[in-house]
Amino acid sequence: MAQGTDIRTWFRGAWHEGSIPIMHSADHGAWMGTMVFDGARMFERRAPDLDAHCERVNRSAEALGMRPTVTVEAMVELILDGLQTYGPRAAVYIRPMYWSLEPGPGFITADPESTAFAICLEEVPMPPASASATLTTTRYHRPTLHVATVNAKASCLYPNNQRMMLEAIAKGFTNALVADAHGNVAETATSNIFMVRDGEVFTPIANGTFLAGITRARHIGLLRAAGRKVHETTLTFDDFRAADEVFMTGNLAKITPVTAFDDVRYELGPVIRQARELYWDWAHSLAAVPATAPRAEPAQTATPGRG
């Protein structure tokens, strides 16, 4: 079942209405997990860092042994074309993705010449500005590059994150603060993490165990440009327990305040408010995605197949 509504899918050269079938049961990506995706957003007619998300999905495909078939420029153009058909107030989750169709050398590898591509657009509302999260610890850790493809936004990584979330929810929290292999804080189960102490901002340094996100980098740049000190460094759970403010960053919500970490409580402080304002002001400085195209007649529903 899809997460959003008003779904449109680009597959095999055309846009189609709805969540259409795109994969065979025997596709290599279906049973060996060679599938990557990226997530961008359109909200308030802006699509921040869309090109960076398209560039990353191509890098992710290469990390899993696939060969990207769509240039960044062409991908951006396709996505903007699809977004024009949504109403002026629509918030849309943008998901380009690749998967392999055939095995390559050694059978379990992907044949790079058999890479398939699709884009899924789903109308998913932005969380309200009042939304927040609560965190707890989890027994599960982020893997390293030696044991998992953590240099890609790969679907095969998410079962580990899913069990982190299930454990956190079972304990009465909404997310988990996750350690790397050395026991230092890496991120949450779904997002990058920041903390504030004495007006300065801290975030775990990218050490090859998690994706240092595009939205994370944007927040760091905006805060530094505004004169706020931001440190990328090694952080422990005790550092977060001693923090004044904590917030998560990611594509789906852009910024989410954290109100609790186990029995520690946090207020919605001035740095979080500043970070949100800076991001929204920057986003609105971008060119708006046009909403003038008429709703196109749906293309013929594709039969899932090779290509």
ABEGO torsion letter per residue (X at the ends): XBABBGBBBBBGGBBBBEBBBABBAABAAAAAGBBBBBBBBBBGGBBBGAAAAAAAAAAAAAAAGBBBABBAAAAAAAAAAAAAABBAABBBBBBBBBBBABBBBGGABBBAAABBBBBBBBBBBBBBAABBBBBBBBABBBBBAAABBAABBBAAAAAAAAAAAAAAAAAGBABBBBBBAAGBBABBAABBBBBBBGGBBBBBBBAGABBBBAAAAAAAAAAAAAGBBBBBBBBBAAAAAABABBBBBBAAAGBBBBABBEABBBBBBAAAAAAAAAAAAAAAABBBBBAABBBBBBBBBBBBBBX
